[in-house]
Amino acid sequence: MVTTSVRVSRPDFQRWAARAGVAGPVLFTAGFFVQEAFRQGDYSRIADPISALEADPRGWIQQLNFLAFAVHLTIFAIGLHRGIAKTRYGWAGPALLGAAAVGLILAAVFPLREDPAGEPYDPGHHVIAGVTFFSCSALALVVLSRRFAADPRWRGLARYVGVAGILGLGCFVLLGRFAMPGGAPLHEVAGLLQRMTVLAVTFPALVAIALRLRRLACRPPALTRS
C-alpha cells in the first residue's frame, strides 16, 4: 500500500472572523475613549453610561460605533460556530452572540437624547438594547463554555469563559437593579460599573476566544494518510 499525504484546507473565513472578534471590542473601546476625551460640560465617565455619548450633537459617531461593533460581533459569531466541534444545541452560544449584536444595533437605532436640562434620557426602547446586549453576551459565554469543554482544542478556555459569563450575569443584575434606574443606590457610579463590566469581564473573554480561534485557524493543515 502506498502512503500519501493529503493537505486538508482550512477556511480563510475563520481567520477573518477571529480578527473581527479582536477588532470589535478594541475598536469600540477606542471609539468611546476618544469621544470621551473631547466631551465637555456635565459628561461623566463615572456617572454616565457609554450610550450617553449619543445624547450630543455629535452623537452619530457613537451610533456608528455601535453599528461597527455589531458587524464585527456578527462575523465573529459565525466564524466561531464553524471553528468548534459540533454538539447538540451547540448553535446556541454563537446565536446568543448574534443576539448581543442585535442589541448593539438597537442601541444605534434608538439612541439616548438630551433633555432641556442637558441630561441624557431614553425616549423609548434604548433600555431594550442594553438588556439585550448585556444579558445575551453573558449568557453566550456561559453556553460557549459548555461547548468548549466538549472540544479538546478549546477545553483550556472553558472554565475561564464560564466564570466570565457568570460574572457578566451578576453585573447585568447589578446594573439593571442597583445602578441604571434613576434613584437606584449605585446610580451615581452607573457609568463606572458599566465600563468595568465590559472592559474587565465581557471584552477580555471575547478577545481570548477570538485569539484561540485565530491560533487554531492558522495551524498548518492537518495531514491524512491513505
N, CA, C and O of each residue as an XYZ file, in Angstrom:
904
protein
N       0.854     -1.203      0.000
C       0.000      0.000      0.000
C       0.881      1.240      0.000
O       1.851      1.320      0.754
N       0.550      2.184     -0.827
C       1.308      3.428     -0.939
C       0.726      4.453      0.012
O      -0.488      4.650      0.068
N       1.619      5.114      0.772
C       1.177      6.133      1.728
C       1.351      7.512      1.118
O       2.434      7.848      0.639
N       0.308      8.304      1.129
C       0.363      9.662      0.599
C      -0.149     10.635      1.634
O      -0.897     10.260      2.536
N       0.253     11.880      1.505
C      -0.201     12.926      2.418
C      -1.142     13.848      1.678
O      -0.829     14.314      0.583
N      -2.268     14.108      2.257
C      -3.263     14.980      1.647
C      -3.474     16.179      2.549
O      -3.784     16.025      3.731
N      -3.313     17.338      2.017
C      -3.494     18.557      2.793
C      -4.982     18.895      2.865
O      -5.671     18.935      1.846
N      -5.457     19.131      4.058
C      -6.867     19.499      4.253
C      -6.930     21.006      4.474
O      -6.375     21.509      5.451
N      -7.582     21.714      3.604
C      -7.588     23.181      3.673
C      -8.472     23.653      4.815
O      -9.450     23.000      5.178
N      -8.107     24.808      5.375
C      -8.907     25.446      6.418
C      -9.511     26.715      5.825
O      -8.845     27.423      5.070
N     -10.773     27.007      6.162
C     -11.414     28.183      5.571
C     -10.766     29.478      6.047
O     -10.522     29.661      7.239
N     -10.494     30.360      5.114
C      -9.947     31.672      5.465
C     -10.935     32.476      6.300
O     -10.542     33.368      7.052
N     -12.218     32.156      6.164
C     -13.225     32.940      6.881
C     -13.012     32.895      8.385
O     -13.282     33.883      9.068
N     -12.537     31.783      8.916
C     -12.324     31.699     10.360
C     -11.232     32.666     10.817
O     -11.309     33.230     11.909
N     -10.209     32.853      9.967
C      -9.165     33.815     10.331
C      -9.720     35.230     10.334
O      -9.411     36.027     11.219
N     -10.545     35.536      9.334
C     -11.171     36.865      9.304
C     -12.126     37.047     10.482
O     -12.211     38.130     11.061
N     -12.840     35.982     10.828
C     -13.755     36.057     11.962
C     -12.991     36.291     13.257
O     -13.435     37.052     14.117
N     -11.840     35.633     13.396
C     -11.021     35.828     14.595
C     -10.534     37.267     14.677
O     -10.544     37.868     15.751
N     -10.110     37.821     13.553
C      -9.675     39.229     13.540
C     -10.832     40.145     13.932
O     -10.647     41.119     14.662
N     -12.040     39.819     13.434
C     -13.212     40.620     13.792
C     -13.505     40.516     15.285
O     -13.929     41.488     15.911
N     -13.275     39.322     15.857
C     -13.518     39.129     17.281
C     -12.590     39.944     18.159
O     -12.973     40.355     19.254
N     -11.378     40.181     17.692
C     -10.450     41.041     18.423
C     -10.733     42.509     18.133
O     -10.774     43.337     19.043
N     -10.927     42.821     16.854
C     -11.085     44.220     16.440
C     -12.356     44.847     17.000
O     -12.358     46.029     17.342
N     -13.442     44.071     17.100
C     -14.708     44.637     17.560
C     -14.607     45.302     18.924
O     -14.865     46.500     19.034
N     -14.238     44.557     19.973
C     -14.118     45.179     21.301
C     -13.046     46.269     21.359
O     -13.240     47.301     22.001
N     -11.907     46.035     20.682
C     -10.808     47.003     20.758
C     -11.197     48.326     20.095
O     -10.990     49.394     20.672
N     -11.755     48.259     18.894
C     -12.131     49.483     18.184
C     -13.293     50.189     18.871
O     -13.332     51.418     18.925
N     -14.242     49.411     19.398
C     -15.355     50.020     20.111
C     -14.851     50.788     21.332
O     -15.273     51.917     21.584
N     -13.939     50.163     22.087
C     -13.381     50.816     23.266
C     -12.611     52.075     22.883
O     -12.775     53.125     23.505
N     -11.773     51.964     21.859
C     -11.027     53.138     21.405
C     -11.984     54.235     20.953
O     -11.740     55.420     21.179
N     -13.081     53.820     20.308
C     -14.044     54.798     19.816
C     -14.682     55.605     20.926
O     -14.776     56.828     20.825
N     -15.123     54.940     21.989
C     -15.770     55.739     23.037
C     -14.742     56.447     23.916
O     -15.051     57.491     24.491
N     -13.526     55.905     24.036
C     -12.481     56.620     24.778
C     -12.144     57.953     24.103
O     -12.025     58.980     24.770
N     -11.992     57.928     22.785
C     -11.659     59.157     22.046
C     -12.784     60.171     22.176
O     -12.531     61.355     22.396
N     -14.031     59.714     22.041
C     -15.157     60.637     22.178
C     -15.197     61.263     23.567
O     -15.450     62.459     23.710
N     -14.948     60.458     24.578
C     -14.972     60.972     25.947
C     -13.888     62.023     26.164
O     -14.071     62.964     26.936
N     -12.766     61.858     25.483
C     -11.665     62.810     25.642
C     -12.048     64.199     25.141
O     -11.503     65.205     25.594
N     -12.987     64.243     24.203
C     -13.387     65.532     23.635
C     -14.705     66.053     24.194
O     -15.147     67.144     23.835
N     -15.334     65.272     25.077
C     -16.586     65.724     25.665
C     -16.320     66.761     26.749
O     -15.357     66.651     27.508
N     -17.171     67.749     26.811
C     -17.068     68.789     27.818
C     -18.393     68.902     28.558
O     -19.337     68.161     28.285
N     -18.448     69.816     29.477
C     -19.699     70.044     30.196
C     -19.900     69.048     31.314
O     -18.978     68.749     32.072
N     -21.130     68.531     31.410
C     -21.500     67.704     32.548
C     -21.281     66.212     32.324
O     -21.648     65.407     33.180
N     -20.692     65.822     31.196
C     -20.496     64.397     30.936
C     -19.516     63.798     31.936
O     -18.468     64.379     32.215
N     -19.866     62.629     32.475
C     -19.035     61.976     33.484
C     -18.855     60.504     33.154
O     -19.833     59.784     32.955
N     -17.597     60.052     33.094
C     -17.324     58.634     32.889
C     -17.786     57.799     34.078
O     -18.040     56.602     33.943
N     -17.891     58.431     35.238
C     -18.298     57.712     36.439
C     -19.810     57.514     36.486
O     -20.295     56.427     36.800
N     -20.536     58.562     36.174
C     -21.989     58.512     36.319
C     -22.729     58.131     35.044
O     -23.755     57.454     35.105
N     -22.220     58.561     33.883
C     -22.962     58.389     32.630
C     -22.582     57.100     31.913
O     -21.400     56.761     31.843
N     -23.563     56.374     31.380
C     -23.260     55.181     30.590
C     -22.632     55.561     29.258
O     -22.689     56.719     28.845
N     -22.041     54.598     28.599
C     -21.412     54.847     27.294
C     -22.424     55.398     26.308
O     -22.089     56.247     25.482
N     -23.661     54.923     26.386
C     -24.696     55.381     25.460
C     -24.987     56.869     25.577
O     -25.546     57.457     24.651
N     -24.621     57.493     26.693
C     -24.857     58.929     26.850
C     -24.078     59.736     25.823
O     -24.389     60.905     25.592
N     -23.077     59.135     25.207
C     -22.347     59.814     24.139
C     -23.248     60.110     22.947
O     -22.958     61.009     22.158
N     -24.340     59.361     22.811
C     -25.283     59.609     21.715
C     -26.091     60.880     21.952
O     -26.586     61.485     21.001
N     -26.227     61.289     23.201
C     -27.043     62.459     23.546
C     -26.218     63.731     23.380
O     -25.981     64.466     24.339
N     -25.793     63.971     22.165
C     -24.877     65.061     21.859
C     -25.039     65.382     20.377
O     -25.419     64.502     19.604
N     -24.760     66.627     19.957
C     -24.835     66.917     18.519
C     -23.961     66.000     17.664
O     -24.249     65.783     16.487
N     -22.887     65.460     18.263
C     -22.023     64.516     17.538
C     -22.325     63.070     17.921
O     -21.481     62.187     17.771
N     -23.519     62.845     18.410
C     -23.885     61.514     18.864
C     -23.884     60.465     17.763
O     -23.809     59.270     18.048
N     -23.966     60.902     16.499
C     -23.951     59.951     15.384
C     -22.652     59.142     15.362
O     -22.626     58.033     14.829
N     -21.579     59.686     15.932
C     -20.310     58.958     15.962
C     -20.455     57.705     16.817
O     -20.004     56.626     16.435
N     -21.087     57.858     17.976
C     -21.286     56.685     18.831
C     -22.297     55.723     18.226
O     -22.182     54.512     18.418
N     -23.279     56.234     17.505
C     -24.206     55.344     16.813
C     -23.463     54.476     15.798
O     -23.716     53.275     15.702
N     -22.547     55.085     15.041
C     -21.730     54.314     14.104
C     -20.821     53.334     14.839
O     -20.556     52.232     14.358
N     -20.352     53.750     16.006
C     -19.505     52.865     16.813
C     -20.274     51.611     17.222
O     -19.733     50.506     17.172
N     -21.528     51.779     17.624
C     -22.364     50.632     17.958
C     -22.562     49.722     16.737
O     -22.460     48.500     16.845
N     -22.842     50.321     15.586
C     -23.102     49.532     14.379
C     -21.857     48.778     13.930
O     -21.941     47.618     13.526
N     -20.701     49.435     14.001
C     -19.460     48.771     13.598
C     -19.174     47.575     14.503
O     -18.758     46.519     14.028
N     -19.392     47.739     15.783
C     -19.189     46.636     16.720
C     -20.155     45.502     16.415
O     -19.779     44.332     16.486
N     -21.391     45.834     16.077
C     -22.383     44.807     15.747
C     -21.942     43.979     14.544
O     -22.097     42.758     14.542
N     -21.398     44.629     13.532
C     -20.922     43.916     12.341
C     -19.781     42.970     12.710
O     -19.785     41.803     12.320
N     -18.805     43.479     13.463
C     -17.672     42.652     13.881
C     -18.141     41.449     14.706
O     -17.667     40.331     14.506
N     -19.068     41.687     15.626
C     -19.531     40.622     16.513
C     -20.293     39.551     15.738
O     -20.184     38.364     16.049
N     -21.060     39.960     14.735
C     -21.804     39.001     13.916
C     -20.863     38.109     13.118
O     -21.041     36.892     13.071
N     -19.862     38.719     12.491
C     -18.876     37.935     11.729
C     -18.147     36.961     12.654
O     -17.932     35.799     12.308
N     -17.776     37.448     13.817
C     -17.076     36.610     14.787
C     -17.939     35.430     15.209
O     -17.446     34.305     15.290
N     -19.215     35.668     15.478
C     -20.106     34.595     15.921
C     -20.222     33.502     14.863
O     -20.225     32.315     15.191
N     -20.317     33.897     13.607
C     -20.446     32.904     12.528
C     -19.165     32.078     12.416
O     -19.218     30.851     12.331
N     -18.014     32.755     12.416
C     -16.753     32.035     12.311
C     -16.487     31.153     13.509
O     -15.926     30.066     13.366
N     -16.879     31.601     14.688
C     -16.678     30.810     15.896
C     -17.483     29.521     15.842
O     -16.991     28.456     16.216
N     -18.720     29.621     15.378
C     -19.567     28.432     15.274
C     -18.914     27.375     14.396
O     -19.019     26.178     14.666
N     -18.239     27.825     13.346
C     -17.597     26.879     12.428
C     -16.281     26.335     12.982
O     -15.763     25.332     12.490
N     -15.746     26.994     13.998
C     -14.435     26.619     14.498
C     -14.449     25.739     15.733
O     -13.386     25.420     16.266
N     -15.626     25.335     16.207
C     -15.744     24.487     17.396
C     -16.429     23.192     16.990
O     -17.296     23.179     16.116
N     -16.027     22.100     17.639
C     -16.679     20.828     17.358
C     -18.184     20.936     17.606
O     -18.622     21.550     18.579
N     -18.955     20.339     16.723
C     -20.404     20.419     16.828
C     -20.913     19.600     18.003
O     -20.434     18.497     18.265
N     -21.887     20.154     18.702
C     -22.568     19.451     19.785
C     -24.062     19.729     19.653
O     -24.488     20.607     18.904
N     -24.831     18.965     20.394
C     -26.273     19.212     20.388
C     -26.544     20.587     20.985
O     -26.050     20.906     22.066
N     -27.307     21.379     20.303
C     -27.613     22.757     20.684
C     -26.350     23.633     20.719
O     -26.346     24.688     21.354
N     -25.293     23.201     20.045
C     -24.067     23.993     20.017
C     -24.218     25.339     19.337
O     -23.395     26.235     19.526
N     -25.257     25.479     18.555
C     -25.509     26.747     17.868
C     -25.937     27.852     18.842
O     -25.907     29.033     18.495
N     -26.334     27.467     20.058
C     -26.938     28.448     20.974
C     -25.958     29.548     21.370
O     -26.336     30.719     21.419
N     -24.696     29.188     21.656
C     -23.724     30.203     22.067
C     -23.488     31.254     20.997
O     -23.641     32.444     21.273
N     -23.112     30.848     19.763
C     -22.964     31.838     18.694
C     -24.255     32.607     18.410
O     -24.214     33.792     18.079
N     -25.404     31.931     18.541
C     -26.677     32.631     18.314
C     -26.885     33.731     19.350
O     -27.404     34.800     19.027
N     -26.482     33.474     20.591
C     -26.600     34.499     21.635
C     -25.649     35.666     21.358
O     -25.984     36.817     21.637
N     -24.467     35.374     20.811
C     -23.588     36.477     20.397
C     -24.251     37.297     19.290
O     -24.153     38.524     19.267
N     -24.929     36.600     18.374
C     -25.670     37.324     17.340
C     -26.774     38.180     17.933
O     -27.022     39.289     17.461
N     -27.444     37.670     18.973
C     -28.483     38.459     19.639
C     -27.878     39.677     20.329
O     -28.483     40.749     20.345
N     -26.669     39.512     20.905
C     -25.985     40.664     21.502
C     -25.690     41.719     20.452
O     -25.769     42.917     20.723
N     -25.345     41.260     19.233
C     -25.117     42.207     18.134
C     -26.403     42.958     17.790
O     -26.364     44.142     17.455
N     -27.532     42.272     17.872
C     -28.820     42.944     17.649
C     -29.025     44.036     18.693
O     -29.540     45.109     18.381
N     -28.621     43.762     19.938
C     -28.717     44.785     20.979
C     -27.913     46.018     20.633
O     -28.351     47.140     20.888
N     -26.728     45.822     20.047
C     -25.908     46.964     19.633
C     -26.589     47.760     18.520
O     -26.532     48.989     18.500
N     -27.229     47.048     17.600
C     -27.954     47.744     16.521
C     -29.102     48.558     17.101
O     -29.325     49.700     16.698
N     -29.826     47.973     18.042
C     -30.924     48.700     18.684
C     -30.411     49.935     19.421
O     -31.088     50.963     19.455
N     -29.205     49.838     20.016
C     -28.637     50.990     20.712
C     -28.368     52.132     19.749
O     -28.458     53.302     20.122
N     -28.033     51.790     18.494
C     -27.800     52.823     17.485
C     -29.103     53.373     16.917
O     -29.215     54.568     16.642
N     -30.080     52.496     16.744
C     -31.360     52.903     16.130
C     -32.213     53.702     17.103
O     -32.947     54.601     16.692
N     -32.122     53.381     18.391
C     -32.900     54.081     19.417
C     -31.947     54.744     20.414
O     -31.800     54.267     21.539
N     -31.305     55.830     20.014
C     -30.271     56.445     20.866
C     -30.859     57.217     22.041
O     -32.028     57.603     22.032
N     -30.028     57.432     23.040
C     -30.385     58.349     24.116
C     -30.417     59.772     23.576
O     -29.719     60.093     22.614
N     -31.225     60.621     24.197
C     -31.326     62.021     23.795
C     -31.069     62.908     25.002
O     -30.991     62.433     26.134
N     -30.940     64.193     24.747
C     -30.645     65.155     25.810
C     -31.882     65.992     26.098
O     -32.487     66.543     25.179
N     -32.265     66.092     27.388
C     -33.422     66.914     27.737
C     -33.008     68.379     27.850
O     -31.818     68.681     27.760
N     -33.960     69.302     28.044
C     -33.617     70.728     28.122
C     -32.594     71.063     29.203
O     -31.901     72.076     29.104
N     -32.492     70.238     30.215
C     -31.515     70.485     31.285
C     -30.140     69.929     30.957
O     -29.202     70.067     31.742
N     -30.023     69.296     29.784
C     -28.736     68.741     29.392
C     -28.472     67.342     29.888
O     -27.346     66.854     29.788
N     -29.496     66.675     30.427
C     -29.334     65.326     30.959
C     -29.764     64.297     29.906
O     -30.790     64.486     29.253
N     -29.000     63.213     29.730
C     -29.410     62.171     28.784
C     -30.633     61.416     29.291
O     -30.760     61.162     30.489
N     -31.529     61.059     28.382
C     -32.698     60.270     28.762
C     -33.051     59.334     27.615
O     -32.617     59.530     26.480
N     -33.833     58.327     27.923
C     -34.254     57.335     26.942
C     -35.634     57.705     26.422
O     -36.615     57.617     27.160
N     -35.726     58.125     25.144
C     -37.044     58.453     24.598
C     -37.889     57.220     24.319
O     -39.066     57.344     23.979
N     -37.323     56.065     24.453
C     -38.063     54.821     24.236
C     -37.220     53.759     23.559
O     -36.554     54.034     22.561
N     -37.244     52.551     24.093
C     -36.656     51.348     23.509
C     -35.147     51.190     23.714
O     -34.620     50.097     23.504
N     -34.440     52.246     24.117
C     -32.993     52.068     24.283
C     -32.697     51.076     25.414
O     -31.711     50.341     25.358
N     -33.539     51.060     26.420
C     -33.324     50.131     27.530
C     -33.347     48.685     27.037
O     -32.655     47.827     27.587
N     -34.146     48.417     25.997
C     -34.194     47.069     25.426
C     -32.832     46.707     24.842
O     -32.387     45.563     24.941
N     -32.178     47.692     24.235
C     -30.849     47.462     23.655
C     -29.859     47.044     24.734
O     -29.105     46.088     24.556
N     -29.864     47.765     25.855
C     -28.944     47.447     26.936
C     -29.205     46.076     27.529
O     -28.276     45.303     27.760
N     -30.477     45.776     27.775
C     -30.835     44.470     28.328
C     -30.405     43.356     27.379
O     -29.861     42.341     27.815
N     -30.645     43.543     26.089
C     -30.310     42.520     25.099
C     -28.811     42.285     25.035
O     -28.362     41.139     25.060
N     -28.024     43.369     24.953
C     -26.580     43.180     24.817
C     -25.970     42.546     26.057
O     -25.254     41.550     25.948
N     -26.235     43.097     27.226
C     -25.557     42.618     28.434
C     -26.014     41.218     28.844
O     -25.204     40.410     29.299
N     -27.295     40.931     28.685
C     -27.771     39.593     29.062
C     -27.292     38.536     28.065
O     -26.814     37.474     28.462
N     -27.424     38.831     26.776
C     -27.078     37.836     25.759
C     -25.577     37.594     25.671
O     -25.152     36.459     25.457
N     -24.768     38.636     25.832
C     -23.321     38.431     25.779
C     -22.860     37.581     26.955
O     -21.990     36.726     26.793
N     -23.432     37.802     28.139
C     -23.068     36.990     29.307
C     -23.557     35.552     29.151
O     -22.808     34.610     29.412
N     -24.794     35.379     28.732
C     -25.318     34.031     28.523
C     -24.535     33.294     27.447
O     -24.325     32.085     27.549
N     -24.102     34.013     26.416
C     -23.311     33.393     25.348
C     -22.033     32.787     25.909
O     -21.644     31.685     25.522
N     -21.377     33.503     26.819
C     -20.140     32.981     27.405
C     -20.407     31.726     28.221
O     -19.638     30.767     28.153
N     -21.487     31.722     28.989
C     -21.827     30.544     29.789
C     -22.088     29.343     28.882
O     -21.579     28.250     29.128
N     -22.880     29.551     27.840
C     -23.230     28.444     26.945
C     -22.005     27.983     26.150
O     -21.798     26.784     25.966
N     -21.198     28.935     25.683
C     -19.997     28.567     24.935
C     -19.030     27.749     25.780
O     -18.348     26.863     25.264
N     -18.968     28.041     27.072
C     -18.050     27.292     27.934
C     -18.386     25.807     27.936
O     -17.489     24.968     28.009
N     -19.663     25.480     27.856
C     -20.074     24.072     27.812
C     -19.619     23.432     26.502
O     -19.173     22.285     26.484
N     -19.735     24.171     25.424
C     -19.306     23.630     24.126
C     -17.784     23.514     24.066
O     -17.261     22.563     23.486
N     -17.069     24.468     24.657
C     -15.613     24.399     24.695
C     -15.154     23.158     25.459
O     -14.190     22.499     25.069
N     -15.850     22.849     26.542
C     -15.461     21.709     27.371
C     -15.541     20.391     26.601
O     -14.866     19.424     26.953
N     -16.360     20.351     25.555
C     -16.528     19.131     24.772
C     -15.535     19.026     23.620
O     -15.514     18.019     22.913
N     -14.714     20.052     23.425
C     -13.748     20.075     22.321
C     -12.339     20.188     22.910
O     -12.018     21.202     23.530
N     -11.492     19.168     22.731
C     -10.154     19.200     23.331
C      -9.339     20.437     22.957
O      -8.503     20.886     23.742
N      -9.570     20.982     21.782
C      -8.806     22.161     21.343
C      -9.198     23.416     22.120
O      -8.418     24.364     22.206
N     -10.399     23.422     22.681
C     -10.930     24.598     23.361
C     -11.060     24.395     24.875
O     -11.381     25.334     25.603
N     -10.812     23.178     25.343
C     -11.125     22.845     26.733
C     -10.411     23.755     27.736
O     -10.949     24.046     28.804
N      -9.203     24.200     27.395
C      -8.448     25.053     28.307
C      -9.097     26.398     28.586
O      -8.794     27.037     29.593
N      -9.991     26.834     27.699
C     -10.685     28.115     27.900
C     -12.034     27.963     28.585
O     -12.637     28.953     28.997
N     -12.505     26.742     28.708
C     -13.886     26.531     29.148
C     -14.159     27.144     30.516
O     -15.154     27.849     30.689
N     -13.297     26.888     31.482
C     -13.565     27.389     32.837
C     -13.531     28.910     32.882
O     -14.420     29.539     33.456
N     -12.497     29.507     32.274
C     -12.392     30.971     32.292
C     -13.611     31.621     31.654
O     -14.184     32.561     32.206
N     -14.003     31.118     30.495
C     -15.148     31.706     29.789
C     -16.429     31.513     30.594
O     -17.267     32.413     30.646
N     -16.589     30.350     31.221
C     -17.777     30.126     32.041
C     -17.848     31.070     33.227
O     -18.908     31.619     33.527
N     -16.716     31.260     33.906
C     -16.686     32.187     35.044
C     -16.973     33.611     34.579
O     -17.706     34.349     35.238
N     -16.393     33.997     33.437
C     -16.650     35.339     32.904
C     -18.133     35.533     32.605
O     -18.692     36.603     32.847
N     -18.760     34.487     32.076
C     -20.192     34.583     31.791
C     -21.024     34.743     33.050
O     -21.963     35.537     33.082
N     -20.680     33.988     34.088
C     -21.413     34.105     35.355
C     -21.212     35.483     35.963
O     -22.160     36.089     36.461
N     -19.973     35.981     35.924
C     -19.722     37.344     36.410
C     -20.499     38.372     35.589
O     -21.034     39.343     36.125
N     -20.549     38.138     34.279
C     -21.305     39.049     33.423
C     -22.779     39.076     33.774
O     -23.405     40.136     33.760
N     -23.339     37.914     34.089
C     -24.746     37.873     34.501
C     -24.946     38.611     35.822
O     -25.935     39.320     36.005
N     -23.986     38.434     36.746
C     -24.070     39.167     38.007
C     -24.001     40.666     37.793
O     -24.732     41.424     38.430
N     -23.122     41.098     36.895
C     -23.011     42.532     36.591
C     -24.283     43.044     35.931
O     -24.707     44.172     36.183
N     -24.897     42.209     35.079
C     -26.150     42.587     34.426
C     -27.234     42.866     35.459
O     -27.957     43.858     35.363
N     -27.340     41.986     36.439
C     -28.326     42.182     37.508
C     -27.978     43.426     38.324
O     -28.855     44.226     38.650
N     -26.699     43.583     38.651
C     -26.264     44.741     39.426
C     -26.598     46.046     38.717
O     -27.118     46.979     39.328
N     -26.293     46.104     37.413
C     -26.575     47.319     36.650
C     -28.072     47.572     36.548
O     -28.537     48.688     36.781
N     -28.823     46.535     36.200
C     -30.245     46.717     35.970
C     -31.056     47.002     37.214
O     -32.078     47.686     37.155
N     -30.602     46.477     38.346
C     -31.389     46.635     39.569
C     -30.880     47.765     40.459
O     -31.675     48.483     41.066
N     -29.564     47.925     40.540
C     -28.998     48.821     41.543
C     -28.233     50.025     40.988
O     -27.784     50.868     41.765
N     -28.073     50.128     39.656
C     -27.250     51.215     39.125
C     -27.961     52.073     38.075
O     -28.015     53.294     38.221
N     -28.499     51.468     37.038
C     -29.038     52.245     35.921
C     -30.333     53.010     36.231
O     -30.465     54.154     35.796
N     -31.278     52.437     36.952
C     -32.518     53.187     37.195
C     -32.269     54.459     38.011
O     -31.464     54.462     38.942
N     -32.962     55.522     37.652
C     -32.844     56.745     38.424
C     -33.249     56.524     39.870
O     -34.282     55.912     40.144
N     -32.445     57.016     40.785
C     -32.727     56.842     42.188
C     -32.199     55.550     42.778
O     -32.325     55.326     43.982
N     -31.607     54.689     41.948
C     -31.027     53.446     42.461
C     -29.821     53.765     43.339
O     -29.178     54.796     43.138
N     -29.499     52.911     44.307
C     -28.424     53.238     45.257
C     -27.055     53.449     44.616
O     -26.232     54.184     45.160
N     -26.796     52.817     43.471
C     -25.495     52.955     42.812
C     -25.583     53.778     41.528
O     -24.704     53.703     40.669
N     -26.653     54.562     41.409
C     -26.864     55.314     40.169
C     -25.733     56.305     39.879
O     -25.414     56.549     38.715
N     -25.133     56.870     40.907
C     -24.079     57.863     40.709
C     -22.796     57.264     40.149
O     -21.933     57.993     39.659
N     -22.665     55.950     40.216
C     -21.469     55.296     39.657
C     -21.865     54.292     38.575
O     -21.127     53.345     38.305
N     -23.028     54.498     37.958
C     -23.521     53.567     36.949
C     -22.569     53.465     35.764
O     -22.321     52.370     35.258
N     -22.038     54.593     35.321
C     -21.117     54.580     34.191
C     -19.859     53.793     34.488
O     -19.378     53.047     33.634
N     -19.326     53.946     35.668
C     -18.120     53.213     36.060
C     -18.389     51.718     36.100
O     -17.582     50.929     35.606
N     -19.517     51.319     36.685
C     -19.843     49.904     36.778
C     -20.064     49.300     35.388
O     -19.670     48.161     35.134
N     -20.688     50.055     34.500
C     -20.892     49.558     33.143
C     -19.559     49.359     32.425
O     -19.351     48.342     31.765
N     -18.668     50.324     32.555
C     -17.358     50.210     31.915
C     -16.550     49.058     32.494
O     -15.851     48.358     31.762
N     -16.644     48.861     33.799
C     -15.948     47.740     34.413
C     -16.483     46.412     33.891
O     -15.723     45.461     33.712
N     -17.787     46.347     33.648
C     -18.383     45.116     33.137
C     -17.823     44.760     31.768
O     -17.418     43.621     31.535
N     -17.800     45.737     30.862
C     -17.335     45.420     29.514
C     -15.808     45.310     29.433
O     -15.288     44.449     28.723
N     -15.100     46.163     30.143
C     -13.649     46.198     30.000
C     -12.928     45.145     30.837
O     -11.824     44.729     30.486
N     -13.536     44.713     31.935
C     -12.870     43.736     32.809
C     -13.471     42.335     32.712
O     -12.839     41.366     33.133
N     -14.677     42.214     32.164
C     -15.334     40.905     32.128
C     -15.627     40.456     30.699
O     -15.057     39.475     30.223
N     -16.518     41.177     30.018
C     -17.016     40.712     28.718
C     -15.959     40.780     27.620
O     -15.707     39.785     26.940
N     -15.343     41.944     27.445
C     -14.409     42.114     26.333
C     -13.170     41.227     26.443
O     -12.779     40.634     25.437
N     -12.530     41.102     27.614
C     -11.376     40.199     27.695
C     -11.722     38.759     27.315
O     -10.926     38.077     26.669
N     -12.902     38.299     27.714
C     -13.310     36.933     27.369
C     -13.505     36.794     25.861
O     -13.068     35.805     25.272
N     -14.152     37.766     25.233
C     -14.350     37.710     23.782
C     -13.023     37.723     23.048
O     -12.838     36.975     22.088
N     -12.102     38.560     23.483
C     -10.788     38.637     22.823
C     -10.017     37.335     23.014
O      -9.365     36.863     22.083
N     -10.083     36.750     24.209
C      -9.399     35.473     24.453
C      -9.945     34.379     23.535
O      -9.181     33.574     23.002
N     -11.255     34.350     23.354
C     -11.865     33.369     22.445
C     -11.409     33.621     21.010
O     -11.072     32.682     20.288
N     -11.400     34.880     20.601
C     -11.001     35.221     19.235
C      -9.544     34.849     18.972
O      -9.213     34.369     17.888
N      -8.676     35.067     19.952
C      -7.263     34.715     19.781
C      -7.087     33.201     19.666
O      -6.251     32.727     18.898
N      -7.878     32.442     20.433
C      -7.805     30.983     20.302
C      -8.292     30.548     18.920
O      -7.697     29.670     18.295
N      -9.373     31.165     18.449
C      -9.888     30.839     17.116
C      -8.843     31.138     16.051
O      -8.660     30.356     15.118
N      -8.162     32.262     16.188
C      -7.123     32.627     15.217
C      -5.974     31.625     15.245
O      -5.465     31.230     14.197
N      -5.570     31.218     16.436
C      -4.470     30.268     16.551
C      -4.833     28.943     15.899
O      -4.010     28.345     15.205
N      -6.059     28.482     16.118
C      -6.489     27.218     15.526
C      -6.616     27.333     14.010
O      -6.268     26.406     13.279
N      -7.117     28.477     13.544
C      -7.297     28.656     12.105
C      -5.969     28.786     11.373
O      -5.877     28.474     10.186
N      -4.937     29.248     12.079
C      -3.630     29.450     11.450
C      -2.707     28.248     11.582
O      -1.577     28.283     11.095
N      -3.172     27.185     12.233
C      -2.349     25.989     12.325
C      -2.130     25.389     10.947
O      -2.987     25.522     10.074
N      -0.983     24.723     10.736
C      -0.764     24.045      9.453
C      -1.875     23.056      9.188
O      -2.340     22.404     10.124
N      -2.316     22.918      7.962
C      -3.399     21.968      7.646
C      -3.051     20.558      8.124
O      -1.903     20.118      8.062
N      -4.073     19.881      8.594
C      -3.875     18.509      9.068
C      -3.552     17.580      7.906
O      -3.922     17.844      6.762
N      -2.858     16.493      8.215
C      -2.489     15.524      7.196
C      -3.288     14.243      7.382
O      -3.416     13.744      8.500
N      -3.803     13.730      6.333
C      -4.483     12.442      6.383
C      -3.712     11.446      5.527
O      -3.070     11.845      4.555
N      -3.758     10.180      5.859
C      -2.998      9.154      5.136
C      -3.953      8.143      4.534
O      -4.990      7.804      5.104
N      -3.566      7.683      3.380
C      -4.379      6.659      2.707
C      -3.479      5.627      2.043
O      -3.972      4.684      1.425
